[in-house]
Amino acid sequence: MQENDEEGRSIFAGGDVIGVNVTGDKNIIGKNINVSQRSSEINEITINQQILSKLDQEYANAFMQVTESLNNQIKQSKDVKPEQVVEIQKSLEDLAKETDGIEPNEQPPEEKKKTWKEKFKVFAKYAIKALPKTAATLALFTPLTAGFSKQIEEGLQPIVEGMQAALD
């Protein structure tokens, strides 16, 4: 097919006819194209099932409990902004990824403990900052603090309580 542009140059094109009479901008025309748009707003916290499937079942269950508690708190609170939910989602998923390789009855290497604790603190900071300062907010951390305190060798609940006190 030959076509002339506004300046009189010839344009040669061949192939399948797709998207006849398409107007406007930002159009994608082609074969076997999968276009998806992901909103930066998240209304509900989730953890990728592929990540959870790599974890020990006890730890996967702990993350599911935390996710459920978070979602309940977010639904009840009208003050949590969408960007805060995004921060919580990302930090919780990062923590879940870091949990891969940690087993309930084995001590992880020191570097793994340190990295896990840092990711836990990031998650706790975002969650505590966004959610109301209530006992329910502190309780949502229990599945993680109870399940991982043995492996991390440090009580995690005091970390959470300290962070919450610092934000009051």
ABEGO torsion letter per residue (X at the ends): XBBBBAAGBBBBBBEBBBGBGBBEBGBBBEBGBBBBBBBABBABBBBBAAAAAABBAAAAAAAAAAAAAAAAAAAABAABBAAAAAAAAAAAAAAAAAABGBBAABBBBAAAAAAAAAAAAAAAAAAAAABBBBAAAAAAAAAAAAAAAAAAGBBAAAAAAAAAAAAX
